[in-house]
Amino acid sequence: MFCPKCGDEFREGFERCTKCNVDLVETLAAKMEDKDNEDNLKFKFMDFKVEEWLKIGGVAFIILGVLHVILTTVSNFVFHDRMASNNQSVIVIILSVLFSILNKTMSGLVYYGVGELISLLKMMVNYENE
């Protein structure tokens, strides 16, 4: 026996759904099976770990970004002798490097934060469905 409203299955002897308070039927209509398929698709999305990829990508963005800034700065000094040709002060160069590192770090933290938010939202949805 099945509830035509929520789709719950009941043992023999039950005549009404305990949740919906409607009469039970012998078989479910195709519409109910379609609704179950839609619900399954929604929860398959919940299984995809996009939040983990965002977190990993955020950390990788920070690490690679900082390495890029450092290597570019070293390259400019070693191969192009940029400091001598442009007469830039050391303070301006240091501030520029620090700003670039901060920029890369903040961008990576945005990705990590979005991953963390998605993780929290999934926990809330799972909690509500239990």
The first five atom37 places (N, CA, C, CB, O) and aatype in JSON, in Angstrom:
{
  "aatype": [12, 13, 4, 14, 11, 4, 7, 3, 6, 13, 1, 6, 7, 13, 6, 1, 4, 16, 11, 4, 2, 19, 3, 10, 19, 6, 16, 10, 0, 0, 11, 12, 6, 3, 11, 3, 2, 6, 3, 2, 10, 11, 13, 11, 13, 12, 3, 13, 11, 19, 6, 6, 17, 10, 11, 9, 7, 7, 19, 0, 13, 9, 9, 10, 7, 19, 10, 8, 19, 9, 10, 16, 16, 19, 15, 2, 13, 19, 13, 8, 3, 1, 12, 0, 15, 2, 2, 5, 15, 19, 9, 19, 9, 9, 10, 15, 19, 10, 13, 15, 9, 10, 2, 11, 16, 12, 15, 7, 10, 19, 18, 18, 7, 19, 7, 6, 10, 9, 15, 10, 10, 11, 12, 12, 19, 2, 18, 6, 2, 6],
  "atom_mask": [
    [1, 1, 1, 1, 1],
    [1, 1, 1, 1, 1],
    [1, 1, 1, 1, 1],
    [1, 1, 1, 1, 1],
    [1, 1, 1, 1, 1],
    [1, 1, 1, 1, 1],
    [1, 1, 1, 0, 1],
    [1, 1, 1, 1, 1],
    [1, 1, 1, 1, 1],
    [1, 1, 1, 1, 1],
    [1, 1, 1, 1, 1],
    [1, 1, 1, 1, 1],
    [1, 1, 1, 0, 1],
    [1, 1, 1, 1, 1],
    [1, 1, 1, 1, 1],
    [1, 1, 1, 1, 1],
    [1, 1, 1, 1, 1],
    [1, 1, 1, 1, 1],
    [1, 1, 1, 1, 1],
    [1, 1, 1, 1, 1],
    [1, 1, 1, 1, 1],
    [1, 1, 1, 1, 1],
    [1, 1, 1, 1, 1],
    [1, 1, 1, 1, 1],
    [1, 1, 1, 1, 1],
    [1, 1, 1, 1, 1],
    [1, 1, 1, 1, 1],
    [1, 1, 1, 1, 1],
    [1, 1, 1, 1, 1],
    [1, 1, 1, 1, 1],
    [1, 1, 1, 1, 1],
    [1, 1, 1, 1, 1],
    [1, 1, 1, 1, 1],
    [1, 1, 1, 1, 1],
    [1, 1, 1, 1, 1],
    [1, 1, 1, 1, 1],
    [1, 1, 1, 1, 1],
    [1, 1, 1, 1, 1],
    [1, 1, 1, 1, 1],
    [1, 1, 1, 1, 1],
    [1, 1, 1, 1, 1],
    [1, 1, 1, 1, 1],
    [1, 1, 1, 1, 1],
    [1, 1, 1, 1, 1],
    [1, 1, 1, 1, 1],
    [1, 1, 1, 1, 1],
    [1, 1, 1, 1, 1],
    [1, 1, 1, 1, 1],
    [1, 1, 1, 1, 1],
    [1, 1, 1, 1, 1],
    [1, 1, 1, 1, 1],
    [1, 1, 1, 1, 1],
    [1, 1, 1, 1, 1],
    [1, 1, 1, 1, 1],
    [1, 1, 1, 1, 1],
    [1, 1, 1, 1, 1],
    [1, 1, 1, 0, 1],
    [1, 1, 1, 0, 1],
    [1, 1, 1, 1, 1],
    [1, 1, 1, 1, 1],
    [1, 1, 1, 1, 1],
    [1, 1, 1, 1, 1],
    [1, 1, 1, 1, 1],
    [1, 1, 1, 1, 1],
    [1, 1, 1, 0, 1],
    [1, 1, 1, 1, 1],
    [1, 1, 1, 1, 1],
    [1, 1, 1, 1, 1],
    [1, 1, 1, 1, 1],
    [1, 1, 1, 1, 1],
    [1, 1, 1, 1, 1],
    [1, 1, 1, 1, 1],
    [1, 1, 1, 1, 1],
    [1, 1, 1, 1, 1],
    [1, 1, 1, 1, 1],
    [1, 1, 1, 1, 1],
    [1, 1, 1, 1, 1],
    [1, 1, 1, 1, 1],
    [1, 1, 1, 1, 1],
    [1, 1, 1, 1, 1],
    [1, 1, 1, 1, 1],
    [1, 1, 1, 1, 1],
    [1, 1, 1, 1, 1],
    [1, 1, 1, 1, 1],
    [1, 1, 1, 1, 1],
    [1, 1, 1, 1, 1],
    [1, 1, 1, 1, 1],
    [1, 1, 1, 1, 1],
    [1, 1, 1, 1, 1],
    [1, 1, 1, 1, 1],
    [1, 1, 1, 1, 1],
    [1, 1, 1, 1, 1],
    [1, 1, 1, 1, 1],
    [1, 1, 1, 1, 1],
    [1, 1, 1, 1, 1],
    [1, 1, 1, 1, 1],
    [1, 1, 1, 1, 1],
    [1, 1, 1, 1, 1],
    [1, 1, 1, 1, 1],
    [1, 1, 1, 1, 1],
    [1, 1, 1, 1, 1],
    [1, 1, 1, 1, 1],
    [1, 1, 1, 1, 1],
    [1, 1, 1, 1, 1],
    [1, 1, 1, 1, 1],
    [1, 1, 1, 1, 1],
    [1, 1, 1, 1, 1],
    [1, 1, 1, 0, 1],
    [1, 1, 1, 1, 1],
    [1, 1, 1, 1, 1],
    [1, 1, 1, 1, 1],
    [1, 1, 1, 1, 1],
    [1, 1, 1, 0, 1],
    [1, 1, 1, 1, 1],
    [1, 1, 1, 0, 1],
    [1, 1, 1, 1, 1],
    [1, 1, 1, 1, 1],
    [1, 1, 1, 1, 1],
    [1, 1, 1, 1, 1],
    [1, 1, 1, 1, 1],
    [1, 1, 1, 1, 1],
    [1, 1, 1, 1, 1],
    [1, 1, 1, 1, 1],
    [1, 1, 1, 1, 1],
    [1, 1, 1, 1, 1],
    [1, 1, 1, 1, 1],
    [1, 1, 1, 1, 1],
    [1, 1, 1, 1, 1],
    [1, 1, 1, 1, 1],
    [1, 1, 1, 1, 1]
  ],
  "atom_positions": [
    [[0.84, -1.17, 0.0], [0.0, 0.0, 0.0], [0.89, 1.24, 0.0], [-0.96, 0.0, 1.22], [1.94, 1.29, 0.65]],
    [[0.44, 2.25, -0.76], [1.23, 3.47, -0.91], [0.36, 4.7, -0.67], [1.86, 3.53, -2.31], [-0.85, 4.68, -0.91]],
    [[0.99, 5.76, -0.21], [0.3, 7.04, -0.08], [0.39, 7.77, -1.41], [0.93, 7.91, 1.07], [1.49, 7.95, -1.93]],
    [[-0.74, 8.18, -2.0], [-0.7, 8.87, -3.29], [-0.13, 10.28, -3.19], [-2.09, 8.92, -3.88], [0.23, 10.88, -4.21]],
    [[-0.04, 10.82, -1.99], [0.45, 12.19, -1.82], [1.96, 12.24, -1.6], [-0.26, 12.86, -0.64], [2.67, 12.93, -2.32]],
    [[2.46, 11.49, -0.6], [3.89, 11.56, -0.28], [4.68, 10.38, -0.82], [4.07, 11.64, 1.21], [5.91, 10.44, -0.9]],
    [[3.99, 9.29, -1.21], [4.66, 8.14, -1.79], [5.19, 7.13, -0.79], [0.0, 0.0, 0.0], [5.81, 6.14, -1.2]],
    [[4.97, 7.34, 0.5], [5.44, 6.38, 1.5], [4.75, 5.04, 1.32], [5.2, 6.92, 2.91], [3.58, 4.97, 0.93]],
    [[5.5, 3.97, 1.61], [4.97, 2.62, 1.49], [4.58, 2.11, 2.88], [6.0, 1.67, 0.82], [5.29, 2.35, 3.85]],
    [[3.43, 1.42, 2.97], [2.93, 0.92, 4.24], [2.71, -0.58, 4.17], [1.62, 1.63, 4.63], [2.48, -1.14, 3.1]],
    [[2.79, -1.23, 5.33], [2.51, -2.66, 5.43], [1.01, -2.91, 5.29], [3.03, -3.23, 6.78], [0.2, -1.99, 5.32]],
    [[0.69, -4.18, 5.12], [-0.72, -4.57, 5.08], [-1.38, -4.2, 6.41], [-0.87, -6.11, 4.81], [-0.75, -4.27, 7.46]],
    [[-2.61, -3.81, 6.36], [-3.35, -3.44, 7.55], [-3.53, -1.94, 7.7], [0.0, 0.0, 0.0], [-4.43, -1.49, 8.41]],
    [[-2.69, -1.17, 7.06], [-2.85, 0.28, 7.1], [-3.79, 0.72, 5.99], [-1.48, 0.99, 6.96], [-3.74, 0.19, 4.87]],
    [[-4.64, 1.67, 6.29], [-5.59, 2.18, 5.3], [-5.37, 3.65, 4.99], [-7.0, 1.96, 5.78], [-5.77, 4.13, 3.93]],
    [[-4.73, 4.39, 5.92], [-4.5, 5.82, 5.73], [-3.04, 6.13, 6.0], [-5.42, 6.67, 6.66], [-2.4, 5.47, 6.81]],
    [[-2.53, 7.15, 5.31], [-1.16, 7.61, 5.52], [-1.09, 8.33, 6.86], [-0.69, 8.56, 4.35], [-1.93, 9.17, 7.18]],
    [[-0.07, 7.99, 7.65], [0.07, 8.6, 8.97], [0.56, 10.05, 8.88], [1.03, 7.78, 9.83], [0.34, 10.83, 9.81]],
    [[1.21, 10.4, 7.79], [1.69, 11.79, 7.62], [0.63, 12.68, 6.98], [2.95, 11.8, 6.75], [0.34, 13.77, 7.47]],
    [[0.06, 12.18, 5.87], [-0.83, 13.02, 5.05], [-2.3, 12.86, 5.41], [-0.63, 12.69, 3.59], [-3.12, 13.71, 5.06]],
    [[-2.65, 11.79, 6.1], [-4.03, 11.49, 6.47], [-4.94, 11.34, 5.25], [-4.56, 12.59, 7.38], [-6.07, 11.81, 5.23]],
    [[-4.4, 10.64, 4.22], [-5.19, 10.34, 3.02], [-5.26, 8.81, 2.86], [-4.58, 11.02, 1.74], [-4.42, 8.09, 3.41]],
    [[-6.25, 8.33, 2.1], [-6.4, 6.91, 1.87], [-5.25, 6.38, 1.04], [-7.74, 6.61, 1.18], [-4.78, 7.03, 0.11]],
    [[-4.79, 5.16, 1.4], [-3.7, 4.52, 0.66], [-4.23, 3.85, -0.59], [-2.97, 3.49, 1.55], [-5.41, 3.5, -0.67]],
    [[-3.34, 3.67, -1.59], [-3.7, 3.01, -2.85], [-2.78, 1.8, -3.04], [-3.58, 4.0, -4.07], [-1.74, 1.68, -2.4]],
    [[-3.19, 0.91, -3.95], [-2.42, -0.31, -4.22], [-1.1, 0.0, -4.94], [-3.24, -1.29, -5.05], [-0.05, -0.55, -4.6]],
    [[-1.17, 0.88, -5.94], [0.04, 1.22, -6.72], [0.13, 2.73, -6.87], [0.01, 0.53, -8.12], [-0.86, 3.45, -6.77]],
    [[1.35, 3.18, -7.1], [1.58, 4.61, -7.32], [1.4, 4.97, -8.78], [2.99, 5.01, -6.84], [1.65, 4.15, -9.67]],
    [[0.96, 6.17, -9.02], [0.83, 6.65, -10.4], [2.22, 7.01, -10.93], [-0.13, 7.88, -10.47], [3.16, 7.19, -10.16]],
    [[2.31, 7.12, -12.23], [3.59, 7.47, -12.87], [4.06, 8.85, -12.42], [3.45, 7.43, -14.39], [5.26, 9.11, -12.38]],
    [[3.12, 9.72, -12.09], [3.47, 11.08, -11.67], [4.32, 11.03, -10.39], [2.2, 11.92, -11.44], [5.26, 11.81, -10.25]],
    [[3.99, 10.14, -9.49], [4.73, 10.03, -8.24], [6.15, 9.54, -8.52], [4.01, 9.09, -7.26], [7.11, 10.0, -7.89]],
    [[6.29, 8.59, -9.46], [7.62, 8.09, -9.82], [8.46, 9.2, -10.44], [7.5, 6.89, -10.78], [9.66, 9.28, -10.18]],
    [[7.84, 10.07, -11.27], [8.55, 11.2, -11.84], [9.03, 12.16, -10.76], [7.66, 11.94, -12.84], [10.13, 12.7, -10.83]],
    [[8.17, 12.36, -9.75], [8.55, 13.25, -8.64], [9.74, 12.67, -7.89], [7.36, 13.45, -7.67], [10.64, 13.41, -7.49]],
    [[9.76, 11.35, -7.69], [10.89, 10.7, -7.03], [12.16, 10.88, -7.84], [10.61, 9.21, -6.81], [13.23, 11.12, -7.28]],
    [[12.05, 10.76, -9.18], [13.22, 10.95, -10.04], [13.75, 12.38, -9.94], [12.89, 10.62, -11.49], [14.96, 12.59, -9.91]],
    [[12.85, 13.36, -9.89], [13.26, 14.75, -9.73], [13.97, 14.96, -8.4], [12.05, 15.7, -9.84], [15.0, 15.63, -8.34]],
    [[13.43, 14.39, -7.34], [14.07, 14.5, -6.03], [15.45, 13.85, -6.03], [13.19, 13.86, -4.95], [16.39, 14.37, -5.44]],
    [[15.56, 12.71, -6.7], [16.86, 12.04, -6.77], [17.88, 12.89, -7.51], [16.73, 10.68, -7.46], [19.04, 12.94, -7.12]],
    [[17.45, 13.58, -8.59], [18.37, 14.46, -9.32], [18.83, 15.62, -8.45], [17.69, 15.0, -10.59], [20.0, 16.01, -8.5]],
    [[17.92, 16.16, -7.64], [18.3, 17.26, -6.75], [19.36, 16.8, -5.77], [17.07, 17.79, -6.01], [20.31, 17.52, -5.49]],
    [[19.2, 15.61, -5.23], [20.15, 15.14, -4.24], [21.43, 14.62, -4.87], [19.53, 14.06, -3.4], [22.46, 14.54, -4.19]],
    [[21.41, 14.26, -6.15], [22.66, 13.91, -6.82], [23.56, 15.13, -6.91], [22.4, 13.33, -8.22], [24.78, 15.01, -6.8]],
    [[22.97, 16.31, -7.1], [23.77, 17.53, -7.08], [24.42, 17.71, -5.72], [22.89, 18.75, -7.42], [25.55, 18.19, -5.63]],
    [[23.72, 17.33, -4.68], [24.26, 17.47, -3.33], [25.49, 16.58, -3.13], [23.19, 17.13, -2.28], [26.34, 16.88, -2.29]],
    [[25.59, 15.49, -3.9], [26.74, 14.6, -3.77], [27.98, 15.14, -4.46], [26.39, 13.24, -4.34], [29.09, 14.75, -4.11]],
    [[27.82, 16.04, -5.43], [28.98, 16.6, -6.13], [29.72, 17.53, -5.18], [28.55, 17.36, -7.42], [29.11, 18.42, -4.58]],
    [[30.99, 17.34, -5.03], [31.79, 18.05, -4.04], [32.4, 19.33, -4.6], [32.89, 17.14, -3.51], [33.62, 19.49, -4.57]],
    [[31.58, 20.24, -5.11], [32.09, 21.49, -5.68], [32.77, 22.33, -4.61], [30.95, 22.27, -6.33], [33.71, 23.07, -4.91]],
    [[32.28, 22.23, -3.37], [32.88, 23.04, -2.31], [34.32, 22.62, -2.04], [32.06, 22.92, -1.02], [35.16, 23.46, -1.72]],
    [[34.62, 21.33, -2.17], [36.0, 20.86, -1.97], [36.9, 21.38, -3.07], [36.05, 19.33, -1.92], [38.04, 21.78, -2.81]],
    [[36.4, 21.38, -4.31], [37.2, 21.89, -5.42], [37.45, 23.38, -5.27], [36.51, 21.6, -6.75], [38.54, 23.86, -5.6]],
    [[36.46, 24.13, -4.79], [36.65, 25.56, -4.58], [37.68, 25.83, -3.49], [35.32, 26.22, -4.23], [38.5, 26.74, -3.62]],
    [[37.65, 25.05, -2.44], [38.61, 25.23, -1.36], [40.03, 24.91, -1.83], [38.25, 24.34, -0.17], [40.96, 25.67, -1.58]],
    [[40.18, 23.79, -2.52], [41.49, 23.4, -3.03], [41.98, 24.44, -4.05], [41.43, 21.99, -3.68], [43.14, 24.84, -4.04]],
    [[41.07, 24.87, -4.92], [41.44, 25.88, -5.92], [41.84, 27.21, -5.27], [0.0, 0.0, 0.0], [42.76, 27.87, -5.74]],
    [[41.15, 27.59, -4.2], [41.49, 28.83, -3.51], [42.88, 28.78, -2.91], [0.0, 0.0, 0.0], [43.65, 29.73, -3.03]],
    [[43.21, 27.66, -2.26], [44.54, 27.51, -1.67], [45.6, 27.46, -2.77], [44.61, 26.24, -0.8], [46.66, 28.08, -2.64]],
    [[45.33, 26.73, -3.84], [46.28, 26.65, -4.96], [46.48, 28.02, -5.59], [45.79, 25.64, -6.02], [47.6, 28.37, -5.98]],
    [[45.4, 28.8, -5.71], [45.5, 30.15, -6.28], [46.42, 31.02, -5.43], [44.1, 30.8, -6.4], [47.24, 31.77, -5.96]],
    [[46.28, 30.92, -4.12], [47.14, 31.7, -3.22], [48.6, 31.29, -3.38], [46.7, 31.53, -1.75], [49.48, 32.14, -3.56]],
    [[48.86, 30.0, -3.33], [50.25, 29.52, -3.4], [50.88, 29.87, -4.73], [50.3, 28.0, -3.18], [51.98, 30.42, -4.78]],
    [[50.18, 29.56, -5.82], [50.74, 29.85, -7.15], [50.85, 31.35, -7.4], [49.88, 29.22, -8.23], [51.8, 31.8, -8.04]],
    [[49.9, 32.13, -6.9], [49.96, 33.58, -7.07], [51.14, 34.19, -6.35], [0.0, 0.0, 0.0], [51.83, 35.04, -6.91]],
    [[51.38, 33.77, -5.12], [52.52, 34.29, -4.35], [53.83, 33.86, -5.01], [52.47, 33.79, -2.87], [54.75, 34.67, -5.13]],
    [[53.91, 32.61, -5.45], [55.12, 32.17, -6.16], [55.36, 32.98, -7.43], [55.02, 30.68, -6.5], [56.49, 33.35, -7.73]],
    [[54.29, 33.26, -8.16], [54.41, 34.05, -9.38], [54.94, 35.45, -9.07], [53.06, 34.15, -10.09], [55.83, 35.94, -9.78]],
    [[54.42, 36.08, -8.04], [54.88, 37.42, -7.68], [56.35, 37.41, -7.29], [54.03, 37.99, -6.52], [57.12, 38.27, -7.71]],
    [[56.74, 36.43, -6.49], [58.13, 36.35, -6.05], [59.06, 36.08, -7.23], [58.3, 35.24, -4.99], [60.09, 36.74, -7.37]],
    [[58.69, 35.11, -8.07], [59.54, 34.79, -9.22], [59.63, 35.94, -10.21], [59.02, 33.55, -9.92], [60.69, 36.18, -10.78]],
    [[58.54, 36.65, -10.42], [58.57, 37.81, -11.32], [59.47, 38.9, -10.77], [57.15, 38.36, -11.53], [60.24, 39.51, -11.51]],
    [[59.39, 39.15, -9.48], [60.23, 40.18, -8.86], [61.7, 39.81, -8.94], [59.82, 40.39, -7.39], [62.54, 40.64, -9.3]],
    [[62.02, 38.55, -8.62], [63.42, 38.1, -8.7], [63.9, 38.17, -10.14], [63.56, 36.66, -8.16], [65.03, 38.59, -10.41]],
    [[63.05, 37.75, -11.07], [63.42, 37.78, -12.49], [63.71, 39.2, -12.95], [62.3, 37.18, -13.33], [64.66, 39.43, -13.7]],
    [[62.91, 40.15, -12.51], [63.14, 41.54, -12.92], [64.48, 42.07, -12.4], [62.01, 42.44, -12.41], [65.17, 42.82, -13.1]],
    [[64.85, 41.68, -11.2], [66.12, 42.14, -10.65], [67.32, 41.44, -11.28], [66.14, 41.94, -9.16], [68.32, 42.09, -11.6]],
    [[67.22, 40.13, -11.44], [68.37, 39.35, -11.91], [68.59, 39.52, -13.41], [68.18, 37.89, -11.58], [69.71, 39.78, -13.84]],
    [[67.52, 39.36, -14.2], [67.71, 39.32, -15.64], [67.58, 40.68, -16.32], [66.72, 38.38, -16.25], [68.18, 40.9, -17.37]],
    [[66.83, 41.58, -15.74], [66.6, 42.85, -16.42], [67.24, 44.03, -15.7], [65.12, 43.09, -16.56], [67.24, 45.15, -16.22]],
    [[67.78, 43.81, -14.53], [68.36, 44.87, -13.73], [67.41, 46.06, -13.69], [69.73, 45.29, -14.29], [67.8, 47.21, -13.93]],
    [[66.17, 45.77, -13.38], [65.11, 46.76, -13.43], [65.33, 47.91, -12.43], [63.77, 46.1, -13.15], [65.02, 49.06, -12.73]],
    [[65.88, 47.59, -11.27], [66.06, 48.62, -10.26], [67.03, 49.68, -10.73], [66.54, 48.0, -8.96], [66.82, 50.87, -10.48]],
    [[68.07, 49.27, -11.4], [69.07, 50.25, -11.87], [68.53, 51.08, -13.03], [70.35, 49.53, -12.29], [68.82, 52.27, -13.12]],
    [[67.75, 50.46, -13.92], [67.3, 51.2, -15.1], [66.17, 52.17, -14.79], [66.84, 50.23, -16.17], [66.1, 53.24, -15.4]],
    [[65.27, 51.83, -13.85], [64.12, 52.68, -13.57], [64.32, 53.58, -12.35], [62.91, 51.84, -13.37], [63.5, 54.46, -12.09]],
    [[65.4, 53.37, -11.61], [65.67, 54.14, -10.4], [64.49, 54.14, -9.44], [66.02, 55.56, -10.76], [64.18, 55.16, -8.82]],
    [[63.84, 53.02, -9.31], [62.73, 52.91, -8.36], [63.3, 52.71, -6.96], [61.77, 51.73, -8.74], [64.32, 52.05, -6.77]],
    [[62.63, 53.29, -6.02], [63.11, 53.12, -4.65], [62.75, 51.73, -4.16], [62.52, 54.2, -3.73], [61.78, 51.13, -4.62]],
    [[63.51, 51.23, -3.22], [63.3, 49.91, -2.67], [61.95, 49.84, -1.97], [64.42, 49.54, -1.7], [61.29, 48.8, -2.0]],
    [[61.55, 50.92, -1.34], [60.27, 50.93, -0.62], [59.11, 50.74, -1.6], [60.09, 52.26, 0.15], [58.17, 50.0, -1.29]],
    [[59.14, 51.38, -2.73], [58.08, 51.24, -3.73], [58.01, 49.82, -4.25], [58.29, 52.22, -4.9], [56.93, 49.28, -4.45]],
    [[59.15, 49.21, -4.47], [59.19, 47.84, -4.96], [58.64, 46.88, -3.91], [60.63, 47.44, -5.35], [57.86, 45.98, -4.23]],
    [[59.05, 47.06, -2.66], [58.57, 46.2, -1.58], [57.06, 46.34, -1.41], [59.29, 46.53, -0.26], [56.35, 45.34, -1.26]],
    [[56.57, 47.57, -1.44], [55.12, 47.8, -1.32], [54.36, 47.18, -2.49], [54.82, 49.29, -1.23], [53.28, 46.62, -2.3]],
    [[54.92, 47.27, -3.66], [54.29, 46.68, -4.84], [54.2, 45.17, -4.71], [55.07, 47.06, -6.11], [53.17, 44.57, -5.03]],
    [[55.28, 44.54, -4.25], [55.29, 43.09, -4.07], [54.29, 42.69, -2.98], [56.71, 42.59, -3.7], [53.54, 41.73, -3.16]],
    [[54.28, 43.41, -1.87], [53.34, 43.09, -0.79], [51.89, 43.26, -1.24], [53.62, 43.98, 0.43], [51.03, 42.45, -0.89]],
    [[51.62, 44.3, -2.01], [50.27, 44.51, -2.52], [49.86, 43.36, -3.45], [50.18, 45.86, -3.26], [48.73, 42.88, -3.39]],
    [[50.78, 42.93, -4.31], [50.48, 41.83, -5.22], [50.22, 40.54, -4.45], [51.64, 41.62, -6.21], [49.3, 39.78, -4.8]],
    [[51.01, 40.28, -3.41], [50.8, 39.08, -2.6], [49.46, 39.16, -1.89], [51.94, 38.91, -1.57], [48.72, 38.17, -1.84]],
    [[49.13, 40.32, -1.34], [47.84, 40.5, -0.67], [46.69, 40.31, -1.65], [47.76, 41.91, -0.03], [45.67, 39.7, -1.31]],
    [[46.85, 40.82, -2.85], [45.82, 40.67, -3.89], [45.58, 39.2, -4.2], [46.24, 41.43, -5.17], [44.43, 38.76, -4.26]],
    [[46.64, 38.44, -4.4], [46.5, 37.01, -4.71], [45.88, 36.27, -3.52], [47.88, 36.39, -5.06], [45.04, 35.39, -3.71]],
    [[46.28, 36.62, -2.31], [45.76, 35.96, -1.12], [44.27, 36.22, -0.96], [46.51, 36.43, 0.13], [43.5, 35.3, -0.69]],
    [[43.85, 37.47, -1.13], [42.43, 37.8, -0.98], [41.59, 37.11, -2.06], [42.23, 39.32, -1.05], [40.49, 36.63, -1.77]],
    [[42.09, 37.04, -3.28], [41.35, 36.36, -4.35], [41.18, 34.88, -4.04], [42.07, 36.54, -5.7], [40.1, 34.32, -4.22]],
    [[42.24, 34.25, -3.56], [42.16, 32.84, -3.19], [41.21, 32.61, -2.03], [0.0, 0.0, 0.0], [40.49, 31.61, -2.0]],
    [[41.21, 33.54, -1.07], [40.31, 33.4, 0.08], [38.85, 33.54, -0.33], [40.66, 34.44, 1.14], [37.97, 32.96, 0.32]],
    [[38.57, 34.29, -1.38], [37.19, 34.4, -1.87], [36.72, 33.03, -2.36], [37.09, 35.45, -3.01], [35.62, 32.6, -2.03]],
    [[37.55, 32.35, -3.15], [37.19, 31.01, -3.63], [37.01, 30.05, -2.45], [38.26, 30.47, -4.59], [36.04, 29.28, -2.41]],
    [[37.93, 30.1, -1.51], [37.84, 29.23, -0.34], [36.57, 29.52, 0.45], [39.08, 29.4, 0.55], [35.89, 28.6, 0.91]],
    [[36.25, 30.8, 0.61], [35.05, 31.19, 1.36], [33.77, 30.73, 0.69], [0.0, 0.0, 0.0], [32.83, 30.31, 1.36]],
    [[33.72, 30.81, -0.63], [32.54, 30.33, -1.36], [32.39, 28.82, -1.17], [32.65, 30.67, -2.88], [31.28, 28.32, -0.98]],
    [[33.51, 28.1, -1.21], [33.46, 26.66, -0.96], [32.96, 26.35, 0.44], [0.0, 0.0, 0.0], [32.19, 25.41, 0.64]],
    [[33.39, 27.14, 1.41], [32.94, 26.94, 2.79], [31.45, 27.24, 2.93], [33.76, 27.83, 3.75], [30.74, 26.53, 3.64]],
    [[30.97, 28.29, 2.26], [29.54, 28.61, 2.3], [28.69, 27.5, 1.69], [29.27, 29.92, 1.56], [27.65, 27.13, 2.23]],
    [[29.14, 26.96, 0.57], [28.41, 25.86, -0.06], [28.38, 24.66, 0.87], [29.04, 25.48, -1.42], [27.36, 23.97, 0.98]],
    [[29.49, 24.41, 1.52], [29.56, 23.3, 2.47], [28.56, 23.49, 3.61], [30.97, 23.16, 3.03], [27.87, 22.54, 4.01]],
    [[28.47, 24.69, 4.14], [27.52, 24.98, 5.21], [26.08, 24.86, 4.74], [27.77, 26.37, 5.77], [25.22, 24.34, 5.46]],
    [[25.8, 25.33, 3.53], [24.44, 25.22, 2.99], [24.04, 23.77, 2.8], [24.33, 25.97, 1.66], [22.91, 23.39, 3.09]],
    [[24.96, 22.94, 2.33], [24.66, 21.52, 2.17], [24.4, 20.87, 3.51], [25.81, 20.81, 1.46], [23.53, 20.01, 3.62]],
    [[25.15, 21.26, 4.53], [24.92, 20.71, 5.87], [23.53, 21.1, 6.36], [25.99, 21.21, 6.86], [22.84, 20.28, 6.98]],
    [[23.11, 22.32, 6.1], [21.78, 22.77, 6.52], [20.69, 21.97, 5.8], [21.59, 24.27, 6.25], [19.72, 21.55, 6.42]],
    [[20.86, 21.77, 4.5], [19.86, 21.01, 3.73], [19.78, 19.59, 4.23], [20.19, 21.03, 2.23], [18.69, 19.05, 4.41]],
    [[20.94, 18.95, 4.47], [20.95, 17.59, 4.98], [20.31, 17.51, 6.37], [22.37, 17.05, 5.04], [19.61, 16.55, 6.67]],
    [[20.55, 18.52, 7.2], [19.98, 18.54, 8.55], [18.47, 18.65, 8.48], [20.57, 19.7, 9.36], [17.76, 17.98, 9.24]],
    [[17.96, 19.51, 7.57], [16.52, 19.69, 7.45], [15.83, 18.45, 6.9], [16.22, 20.88, 6.56], [14.67, 18.21, 7.21]],
    [[16.54, 17.67, 6.08], [15.93, 16.48, 5.48], [15.96, 15.27, 6.41], [16.63, 16.14, 4.18], [15.31, 14.26, 6.12]],
    [[16.69, 15.35, 7.5], [16.75, 14.21, 8.43], [15.59, 14.19, 9.37], [18.02, 14.23, 9.22], [15.5, 13.3, 10.21]]
  ]
}
